[in-house]
Amino acid sequence: MSQSMLKVTGLKVAYGGIQAVKGVSFEVMQGELVSLIGANGAGKTTTLKAVTGTQPVAEGSIEFLGRSIKGQGPWDLVKQGLVMVPEGRGTFTRMTITENLQMGAFVRKDKEIDADIDKVFALFPRLKERRNQLAGTMSGGEQQMLAMGRALMARPKVLLLDEPSMGLSPIMVDKIFEVVADIHGRGTTVLLVEQNASRALGLANRGYVMDSGEITMAGDAKALLADPKVRAAYLGE
């Protein structure tokens, strides 16, 4: 039986008097690709911020590999193998591509960092071509590739991706989803947060639908993709 990697139960998050996340529960098992979909403002990013220690939790529990991580900071979580690629990418704009990738390995002390940079370059040949270029001079799609590559340098046990396709051209969206599928295919457990419901559920094993701070539907990704309610709300049908 596969191991529970990430389990969130009854999560509540508030901004001032406004409750942004209202008792959300979900689970990601080892080897899965799970998609959390929903419209802009549904509470998806806030949920990820709470999980990764950048947003205070009002109520609920968060477990990673069977142990509570509630209240721990991003530094500690990355060391344990819970790594997020944030919405908006967050690259170090005044550092080169290679330096950004090296920063992704800041918690590591092994001697395989250069070998892992080569693996990232194999996954993203465009980054290899521009390895000495400043990150801030790259396109949005290239910066998204870099942010994903930097996260992989931490050797994540669970990779959290927050809206990786946002603001990208259709060709670049295709590339990003192709890489997400590749990363998952190599054995990394993935939680994918996306507005692009069709693409996200098309890749996933299971999915959760979030609306107004609550999980409103959950189940097999293909079943959700075929559900008339999901198709009407998120696919314009």
C-alpha positions, 0 to 999 in steps of 0.5 A: 500500500502506498504511503501518505506523503501529504495530508491536510485536514480541516485547514482554515486560513484567515486574512483579518476577518475574512476566511479564505480557506474554510476547513479544507481536507485533501491527501497526496499519496506516494507516486501520485500526481494530484491536481487542485483546480478552481477559479481565481480567488478560490483559495488554492494559493492560500492553501499552498502557502499555509502548507509550506509555512508562509501563511499562518494557519488558523485551524487544522492539521498538516502532515508530511510523511506522517508527521505534523509540519504545522508552523514549520518554515519553508527552510525546514520543509525544503530540507525534509523534501517538501518543495514549492514552485510559487506562483509568479516563479520568484527567480533570482533575477540578478543571478545567472541561470546556473547560480539560480540552480545552485541556490536550489541546492542550498540545503544539500551537502552532497557532491552530486549538485553539478550532476543534478544541474546537468540533469536539469539542463537535459530536461530544459535544453533552453536553460543549458544554452543560456546558462550564463544569462541573468534570470531577469532577462529571460521570458516568462516561460523560460523563468518558469522552466528555471523555477521548476529546475531550481525546485528539482535541485532540492531533490523533492519528495513532494513537488508543489506547483502553483499555477505553472502555466499562468501567463504563458504562450500556448506553446510554452504551456504545452512544454510546461505540462510535458515537463510536469508529466516527465517529472512525475513519470520519473517518480516524483510525487506532485501536487499541481494547483492550476486554473487550467482544469482540462490540462491539469486533470488530464495529467493527474491521477486524482483531483480536487475542485476548490471553490470559495475556500472549500473543496466541493468535489474530489475523485478520480481525475478522468471522472472529474474531467468528464463530470458535467458540473466540472465541464460547465464551470471550468471548461466553458461547456 
